Amino acid sequence: MTLLVFAGVVAYVSLWLRQGLREQVLRREAETLTEIAAFQLATEAESLAKLGLPEAPGELLNAVLKTSKLRGVFAVRVLDADQNFAGALPLPWTETPPAAKDWAQLAQGVPVARLHARESAAEVIGLAPPTTAGRAAEPLVETWLPLRATDKAPLAGVAQMWTDGHAVAMEFAAIDRRVLLQALLAWTAGAAIISVLLTWAFRRLAQANRMLQARSEDLLRANRELTLAAKTSALGAVAAHLVHELKNPVAGLEEYVASQSEQGARGDGGGELAAASELTRRLRTMINDVVGVMRDEQQDAGFELTAAEVLELVFAKARPLAEARGVQLETAVAGDAATLPARRSNLTRLVLQNLLQNAIEATPRGRKVRLSAESAGGTMSFAVADEGPGLPAAVQARLFQPCPSGKPGGSGLGLALSQQLARQADGRIVLERTGATGTCFQLVLDARVET
């Protein structure tokens, strides 16, 4: 649409310029004849004055005829200042004056000229009727001249002259070609510039749109994270209270179940009591771990652990579960001997314990789970890889978000809480791969300066 509007503007300007140039050509021809006629009229009056003769009635016609010989005029008609017929050659006698608009212009000393693109010279001089078939049509120039000896002299009359218009028509054609070429060049250059500017503007607009969309997505993500952080923060407060309240009852429950299992070992139900005893022991261990982390947070413990020490602690916690499920555990450590302060190491252990427990529970009996660590340049990363069936698509779509768990008795909060714990440790959990050959999660702890 922009290019069409620009094309319309170029066409309008080109037509206006074409009309102006044509008028200049006609005005040039008319002014030339006017100057010649004025000179001849002044010469005729001077000659009569030298001879002492009065002005003759045919003075105007004689001056016009002398002018016609110099400029190739083939027909003339002269009217006096009162628009009365004063002579014609070879035009037939007629009293038809010029149009009122043309006469007003002639009275001011301005000539009038027109190009008749297809006109019969024979008809102009009255030798052929207008209805004659096959008449010869050619370009003719009609010119009306104001007749006055000088610019300040009064108007003596007007003359109508007809001249051959081939030269003027050829000049018009040249003007048309030149204007058309200039219009095409102007449109091409303008269209190219407009196209470049529009392309640049649309690209900037698309870039701004992409940036706005990315910022909107970041804002939505941040809102989800804030919401999750608020939920997990509230959950953490509740969990801390529950841990504190459950510590003593669980210890008493463990002692009771242990005593009952010793009595039941001699009769039926001993196996079930032993399993219950093991579960209460694991529950007490988990509670003690959380209590230890909270105690270190409150006391601002100053110890530091290397990656190998963190793996050793996590491995020791997970070994009973792995042995019970028939899963092999492997560990590997690479890189420098970077250490983690107390708070980060405690949070790292909790995250890795949750990831490792999930990996053991997802791995079939007889398969392996690999726990590895690597540190370089202050950045430390841990990887937990299992040989399970992989994560379902529904879980992948809402990874690290609270969702229904696919495990019996699961809460669906494990990965979401682990991601929050990782962020508290200035890290993040990344799903490196998942599929039929297994799943691998990576915990990346960025380098930071401890204060």
C-alpha positions as CSV (number, residue, x, y, z in Angstrom):
1,M,0.0,0.0,0.0
2,T,2.8,2.4,0.8
3,L,4.5,1.7,-2.5
4,L,1.2,2.3,-4.4
5,V,0.7,5.6,-2.6
6,F,4.2,6.6,-3.5
7,A,3.6,5.6,-7.1
8,G,0.5,7.8,-7.2
9,V,2.5,10.8,-5.8
10,V,5.3,10.2,-8.4
11,A,2.7,10.0,-11.2
12,Y,1.0,13.2,-10.1
13,V,4.3,15.1,-9.9
14,S,5.4,13.7,-13.2
15,L,2.1,14.9,-15.0
16,W,2.4,18.3,-13.4
17,L,6.0,18.6,-14.5
18,R,5.1,17.4,-18.0
19,Q,2.4,20.0,-18.3
20,G,4.7,22.7,-17.1
21,L,7.4,21.8,-19.6
22,R,4.9,21.7,-22.5
23,E,3.6,25.1,-21.5
24,Q,7.1,26.5,-21.5
25,V,7.7,25.2,-25.0
26,L,4.5,26.8,-26.3
27,R,5.2,30.0,-24.5
28,R,8.7,30.2,-26.0
29,E,7.3,29.8,-29.5
30,A,4.6,32.4,-28.9
31,E,6.9,34.9,-27.3
32,T,9.3,34.6,-30.2
33,L,6.6,35.4,-32.7
34,T,5.4,38.2,-30.5
35,E,8.8,39.8,-30.5
36,I,9.2,39.5,-34.2
37,A,5.7,41.0,-34.8
38,A,6.4,43.9,-32.5
39,F,9.7,44.6,-34.3
40,Q,8.0,44.5,-37.7
41,L,5.1,46.7,-36.5
42,A,7.6,49.3,-35.0
43,T,9.6,49.2,-38.3
44,E,6.5,49.7,-40.4
45,A,5.4,52.7,-38.2
46,E,8.9,54.2,-38.4
47,S,9.0,53.9,-42.2
48,L,5.6,55.7,-42.5
49,A,6.7,58.4,-40.1
50,K,9.9,59.1,-42.1
51,L,7.9,59.4,-45.3
52,G,5.4,61.7,-43.6
53,L,2.5,59.3,-44.4
54,P,-0.3,58.5,-42.1
55,E,-0.8,55.0,-40.7
56,A,-2.4,52.8,-43.3
57,P,-5.3,50.4,-42.5
58,G,-3.3,47.5,-43.7
59,E,-0.4,48.3,-41.5
60,L,-1.2,45.5,-39.0
61,L,-1.6,42.9,-41.7
62,N,1.6,43.9,-43.4
63,A,3.6,43.5,-40.2
64,V,2.0,40.1,-39.5
65,L,2.8,38.9,-43.0
66,K,6.4,39.9,-42.7
67,T,6.5,38.0,-39.4
68,S,5.0,34.9,-41.0
69,K,7.7,34.8,-43.7
70,L,10.4,34.5,-41.0
71,R,8.8,31.8,-38.9
72,G,7.1,29.5,-41.5
73,V,3.5,30.6,-40.8
74,F,1.1,29.2,-43.4
75,A,-2.1,31.1,-42.3
76,V,-2.8,34.3,-40.5
77,R,-5.8,36.3,-39.4
78,V,-5.7,39.9,-37.9
79,L,-8.2,41.6,-35.6
80,D,-8.0,45.2,-34.4
81,A,-8.2,46.4,-30.8
82,D,-11.9,46.4,-31.0
83,Q,-12.0,42.7,-32.2
84,N,-13.0,43.8,-35.7
85,F,-11.7,41.7,-38.6
86,A,-8.7,43.5,-40.2
87,G,-7.5,40.9,-42.8
88,A,-6.6,37.3,-43.4
89,L,-4.4,35.2,-45.7
90,P,-5.3,32.7,-46.8
91,L,-7.9,32.3,-44.1
92,P,-11.5,33.0,-45.1
93,W,-13.1,36.1,-43.7
94,T,-14.5,35.6,-40.3
95,E,-15.4,37.9,-37.4
96,T,-15.2,35.2,-34.7
97,P,-13.0,36.7,-32.0
98,P,-10.8,34.7,-29.6
99,A,-12.3,33.3,-26.4
100,A,-12.9,35.8,-23.6
101,K,-10.3,34.2,-21.5
102,D,-7.7,34.3,-24.3
103,W,-8.7,38.0,-25.1
104,A,-8.1,39.0,-21.5
105,Q,-4.7,37.5,-21.6
106,L,-3.9,39.1,-25.0
107,A,-5.0,42.5,-23.6
108,Q,-2.3,42.2,-20.9
109,G,0.3,41.6,-23.6
110,V,0.6,37.8,-23.0
111,P,0.4,35.6,-26.1
112,V,-1.6,32.3,-26.2
113,A,-0.4,29.1,-28.0
114,R,-1.9,25.6,-28.4
115,L,-0.7,22.4,-30.1
116,H,-3.4,20.6,-32.1
117,A,-2.0,17.1,-32.3
118,R,-4.2,16.0,-35.3
119,E,-5.5,18.9,-37.4
120,S,-6.0,19.3,-41.1
121,A,-4.3,22.4,-42.6
122,A,-6.7,22.3,-45.5
123,E,-9.6,22.7,-43.1
124,V,-7.9,25.5,-41.3
125,I,-7.5,27.6,-44.5
126,G,-11.0,26.6,-45.7
127,L,-10.0,24.5,-48.7
128,A,-11.8,21.3,-47.5
129,P,-15.0,20.7,-45.6
130,P,-14.7,19.2,-42.1
131,T,-16.5,16.0,-43.2
132,T,-14.1,15.1,-46.0
133,A,-13.1,11.5,-45.6
134,G,-9.4,10.6,-45.4
135,R,-8.3,14.2,-44.7
136,A,-4.6,14.5,-43.9
137,A,-4.2,15.2,-40.2
138,E,-0.9,16.5,-38.7
139,P,0.3,18.5,-35.7
140,L,-0.4,22.2,-36.0
141,V,0.4,25.1,-33.6
142,E,-2.2,27.8,-33.2
143,T,-0.8,31.1,-31.7
144,W,-2.6,34.3,-30.8
145,L,-0.2,37.3,-30.6
146,P,-0.8,40.8,-29.1
147,L,0.2,43.4,-31.6
148,R,2.0,46.5,-30.1
149,A,5.0,48.4,-31.2
150,T,6.5,48.4,-27.6
151,D,5.7,46.9,-24.3
152,K,4.2,50.3,-23.1
153,A,2.3,51.0,-26.3
154,P,-1.5,50.4,-26.4
155,L,-2.8,47.2,-27.9
156,A,-3.1,47.8,-31.7
157,G,-4.7,44.4,-32.4
158,V,-4.2,40.7,-32.3
159,A,-3.0,38.1,-34.8
160,Q,-3.9,34.4,-35.2
161,M,-1.1,32.4,-36.7
162,W,-1.0,28.7,-37.7
163,T,2.4,27.0,-38.0
164,D,3.6,23.5,-38.6
165,G,3.7,21.7,-35.3
166,H,6.0,18.7,-36.1
167,A,9.0,20.2,-34.3
168,V,6.9,21.1,-31.2
169,A,5.3,17.6,-31.3
170,M,8.7,16.0,-31.4
171,E,9.9,18.2,-28.5
172,F,6.7,17.2,-26.6
173,A,7.5,13.5,-27.2
174,A,11.1,14.0,-26.0
175,I,9.8,15.7,-22.9
176,D,7.3,12.9,-22.3
177,R,10.2,10.3,-22.6
178,R,12.4,12.3,-20.3
179,V,9.7,12.8,-17.7
180,L,8.7,9.1,-17.8
181,L,12.3,8.0,-17.4
182,Q,12.8,10.4,-14.5
183,A,9.6,9.1,-12.9
184,L,10.6,5.5,-13.3
185,L,14.0,6.3,-11.8
186,A,12.5,8.3,-8.9
187,W,9.9,5.5,-8.2
188,T,12.6,2.8,-8.3
189,A,14.9,4.6,-6.0
190,G,12.1,5.7,-3.7
191,A,10.6,2.2,-3.7
192,A,14.0,0.7,-2.8
193,I,14.5,3.2,0.0
194,I,11.0,2.6,1.3
195,S,11.4,-1.1,1.1
196,V,14.7,-1.0,3.0
197,L,13.2,1.3,5.7
198,L,10.0,-0.8,6.0
199,T,12.1,-4.0,6.2
200,W,14.3,-2.5,8.9
201,A,11.2,-1.2,10.7
202,F,9.4,-4.5,10.6
203,R,12.6,-6.3,11.7
204,R,12.9,-4.0,14.7
205,L,9.2,-4.5,15.4
206,A,9.6,-8.2,15.2
207,Q,12.6,-8.0,17.4
208,A,10.8,-5.9,19.9
209,N,7.9,-8.3,19.8
210,R,10.2,-11.3,20.5
211,M,11.8,-9.4,23.3
212,L,8.4,-8.6,24.8
213,Q,7.3,-12.2,24.4
214,A,10.5,-13.4,26.1
215,R,10.1,-10.9,28.9
216,S,6.4,-12.0,29.3
217,E,7.5,-15.6,29.5
218,D,10.3,-14.7,32.0
219,L,7.7,-12.8,34.1
220,L,5.3,-15.7,34.0
221,R,8.1,-18.0,35.0
222,A,9.2,-15.7,37.7
223,N,5.6,-15.5,39.0
224,R,5.4,-19.3,39.0
225,E,8.7,-19.5,40.9
226,L,7.7,-16.9,43.4
227,T,4.4,-18.7,43.9
228,L,6.3,-22.0,44.3
229,A,8.8,-20.4,46.6
230,A,6.0,-19.0,48.8
231,K,4.3,-22.4,48.9
232,T,7.6,-24.2,49.7
233,S,8.6,-21.5,52.2
234,A,5.3,-22.0,54.0
235,L,5.7,-25.8,53.7
236,G,9.2,-25.5,55.1
237,A,7.9,-23.7,58.1
238,V,5.3,-26.3,58.7
239,A,7.8,-29.1,58.0
240,A,10.2,-27.6,60.6
241,H,7.5,-27.6,63.2
242,L,6.4,-31.1,62.3
243,V,10.0,-32.4,62.4
244,H,10.5,-30.9,65.9
245,E,7.2,-32.4,67.1
246,L,7.8,-35.8,65.5
247,K,11.4,-36.3,66.8
248,N,10.5,-37.6,70.2
249,P,7.4,-39.6,69.3
250,V,9.3,-41.4,66.5
251,A,12.1,-42.3,68.8
252,G,9.6,-43.8,71.2
253,L,7.9,-45.6,68.4
254,E,11.1,-47.0,67.2
255,E,11.9,-48.4,70.7
256,Y,8.4,-49.9,71.0
257,V,8.5,-51.5,67.5
258,A,12.0,-52.9,68.3
259,S,10.9,-54.4,71.5
260,Q,7.8,-55.9,69.9
261,S,9.9,-57.3,67.0
262,E,12.2,-59.1,69.5
263,Q,9.1,-60.7,71.1
264,G,7.5,-61.5,67.7
265,A,10.7,-63.0,66.4
266,R,9.8,-66.2,68.4
267,G,6.3,-66.4,66.9
268,D,4.3,-65.4,63.8
269,G,4.5,-61.8,62.5
270,G,8.2,-61.4,63.2
271,G,8.9,-60.4,59.6
272,E,6.3,-57.7,59.5
273,L,7.5,-56.2,62.8
274,A,11.1,-56.2,61.5
275,A,10.0,-54.3,58.4
276,A,8.1,-51.8,60.6
277,S,11.2,-51.4,62.7
278,E,13.3,-50.7,59.6
279,L,10.8,-48.1,58.4
280,T,10.8,-46.3,61.8
281,R,14.6,-46.3,61.8
282,R,14.7,-44.7,58.4
283,L,12.1,-42.1,59.5
284,R,14.2,-41.3,62.5
285,T,17.3,-41.0,60.3
286,M,15.6,-38.6,58.0
287,I,14.3,-36.5,60.8
288,N,17.8,-36.3,62.3
289,D,19.2,-35.2,59.0
290,V,16.7,-32.3,58.7
291,V,17.3,-31.4,62.4
292,G,21.0,-31.4,61.7
293,V,20.6,-29.0,58.8
294,M,18.5,-26.7,60.8
295,R,20.9,-26.8,63.7
296,D,23.8,-26.0,61.5
297,E,21.8,-23.0,60.0
298,Q,21.1,-21.7,63.5
299,Q,24.6,-22.2,64.8
300,D,26.3,-21.0,61.6
301,A,28.6,-24.0,61.5
302,G,32.1,-23.4,60.0
303,F,33.0,-26.8,58.6
304,E,33.6,-27.4,54.9
305,L,33.2,-30.6,52.8
306,T,34.8,-31.7,49.6
307,A,32.8,-33.2,46.8
308,A,34.2,-36.7,47.7
309,E,33.1,-36.2,51.3
310,V,29.6,-35.2,50.2
311,L,29.3,-38.3,48.0
312,E,30.5,-40.5,50.8
313,L,27.9,-39.2,53.2
314,V,25.1,-39.5,50.5
315,F,26.3,-43.0,49.5
316,A,26.2,-44.2,53.1
317,K,22.7,-42.9,53.6
318,A,21.4,-44.6,50.4
319,R,23.3,-47.9,50.7
320,P,20.7,-49.7,52.8
321,L,17.9,-48.9,50.4
322,A,20.0,-49.9,47.4
323,E,20.9,-53.3,49.0
324,A,17.2,-53.9,49.9
325,R,16.1,-53.3,46.3
326,G,19.0,-55.2,44.7
327,V,20.5,-52.1,43.0
328,Q,24.2,-51.5,42.6
329,L,25.7,-48.1,43.5
330,E,28.7,-46.6,41.9
331,T,30.5,-43.3,42.7
332,A,33.1,-41.3,40.8
333,V,34.9,-38.0,41.6
334,A,36.9,-35.8,39.2
335,G,38.4,-32.3,39.3
336,D,40.1,-30.2,42.0
337,A,39.6,-30.4,45.7
338,A,37.1,-27.6,46.0
339,T,35.1,-27.5,49.2
340,L,31.5,-26.5,50.1
341,P,30.7,-24.5,53.3
342,A,28.4,-26.1,55.9
343,R,25.2,-24.6,54.6
344,R,25.7,-25.5,51.0
345,S,27.1,-28.9,51.8
346,N,24.0,-29.7,54.0
347,L,21.6,-28.5,51.3
348,T,23.6,-30.4,48.6
349,R,23.3,-33.6,50.7
350,L,19.5,-33.3,51.0
351,V,19.1,-32.7,47.3
352,L,21.4,-35.6,46.3
353,Q,19.7,-37.9,48.8
354,N,16.3,-37.2,47.3
355,L,17.6,-37.7,43.7
356,L,19.5,-40.8,44.6
357,Q,16.4,-42.3,46.4
358,N,14.3,-41.6,43.3
359,A,16.9,-43.2,41.1
360,I,17.1,-46.3,43.2
361,E,13.4,-46.7,43.3
362,A,13.2,-46.3,39.5
363,T,16.0,-48.8,38.7
364,P,15.1,-52.5,38.3
365,R,16.8,-55.1,40.5
366,G,20.2,-56.0,39.2
367,R,20.8,-52.7,37.5
368,K,23.1,-49.8,38.5
369,V,22.8,-46.3,39.7
370,R,25.8,-44.0,39.3
371,L,26.6,-41.0,41.5
372,S,29.4,-38.8,40.3
373,A,30.9,-35.4,41.1
374,E,33.1,-32.9,39.3
375,S,34.6,-29.6,40.3
376,A,36.6,-27.0,38.3
377,G,37.2,-23.3,38.8
378,G,35.0,-23.1,41.8
379,T,32.0,-24.7,40.1
380,M,30.9,-28.0,41.3
381,S,28.4,-30.4,39.7
382,F,26.9,-33.7,40.8
383,A,25.2,-36.3,38.5
384,V,22.7,-39.0,39.5
385,A,22.1,-41.5,36.6
386,D,19.9,-44.6,36.8
387,E,19.0,-47.4,34.4
388,G,15.2,-47.1,34.8
389,P,12.5,-46.7,32.1
390,G,12.7,-42.9,32.0
391,L,10.3,-40.2,33.0
392,P,6.8,-40.2,31.6
393,A,5.9,-37.3,29.2
394,A,3.4,-35.9,31.8
395,V,6.1,-35.7,34.4
396,Q,8.6,-34.0,32.0
397,A,6.0,-31.4,31.1
398,R,5.7,-30.3,34.7
399,L,9.2,-31.0,35.9
400,F,10.2,-29.3,39.1
401,Q,6.5,-28.3,39.7
402,P,4.2,-29.8,42.2
403,C,2.2,-32.6,40.5
404,P,0.6,-35.9,41.2
405,S,3.2,-38.6,41.9
406,G,3.5,-41.8,39.9
407,K,5.0,-43.7,42.9
408,P,2.8,-45.4,45.5
409,G,2.7,-43.2,48.6
410,G,4.5,-40.3,46.8
411,S,3.5,-36.7,47.3
412,G,4.7,-35.2,44.0
413,L,6.7,-32.6,45.8
414,G,10.1,-34.2,45.8
415,L,11.7,-32.6,42.7
416,A,10.0,-29.2,43.3
417,L,11.4,-29.1,46.9
418,S,14.8,-30.3,45.7
419,Q,14.9,-27.6,43.1
420,Q,14.1,-25.0,45.8
421,L,16.8,-26.4,48.1
422,A,19.3,-26.3,45.1
423,R,18.5,-22.6,44.6
424,Q,19.0,-21.9,48.3
425,A,22.5,-23.4,47.7
426,D,23.0,-21.1,44.7
427,G,22.6,-24.0,42.3
428,R,20.1,-25.7,40.0
429,I,18.9,-29.1,39.0
430,V,19.0,-29.9,35.3
431,L,17.5,-32.9,33.5
432,E,20.4,-34.0,31.4
433,R,18.7,-37.0,29.7
434,T,15.8,-39.4,30.0
435,G,14.7,-42.3,27.9
436,A,14.4,-46.1,27.8
437,T,18.0,-46.5,28.9
438,G,17.6,-44.4,32.0
439,T,17.5,-40.9,33.5
440,C,20.2,-38.5,34.6
441,F,19.8,-35.5,36.8
442,Q,22.6,-33.0,37.3
443,L,23.0,-30.6,40.3
444,V,25.2,-27.6,39.3
445,L,26.5,-25.4,42.1
446,D,27.9,-22.1,40.7
447,A,31.0,-20.5,42.1
448,R,30.5,-17.8,44.7
449,V,32.3,-15.8,47.3
450,E,31.3,-16.7,50.8
451,T,30.8,-13.9,53.2
